Amino acid sequence: MLSVPCRGVIRRQRIVVEEIFLVPQVFNSSLGSIQANPKAVADLAKSYGTDMVIITGMYRFDYSSEEDVLNLARKLNKADQALQKEGVQLLYHNHNCELQHINDSQTAYDLIIENTDPAYVNFEFDSYWIANGGDPIQSLQVSGQYMDKAFR
């Protein structure tokens, strides 16, 4: 997995990738970068030979707020629509922070899955974090249909 680097790092990163014959399968970015310039993110991912961009759980994000989580799901849908216009797919990588309960029966992860369009947003299931904060079998049963691109 490669991350969207600062401009000065791009050249060095590409040299290292080529020197060790690394073939990236996915490219790591942030939601903010995708929202600001989806074409640039897509072009950078494609320049490394991948058509998948992953974003991870949001830093300093309130996963206990239903309104915020639903807004995140809307943003993920829009971000992937923008990336797909450039021939790139969005995947969301979970951590245990998404396993906070919003109510008695749903976690933030449940809401993200239920409110993202599988035609656009896909998931990279990180079983370590799910096992750390939840039930991986139950999570797979609920979210498995959304994970046709990547599984970890």
Secondary structure by P-SEA (a helix, b strand, c coil): ccccccccaaaaaaaaaaaacccccbbbbcaaaaaacaaaaaaaaaaacccbbbbccccccccccaaaaaaaaaaaaaaaaaaaaacbbbbbbbcccccccccccccaaaaaaaccccccccccccaaaaaacccaaaaaaacccccccccc
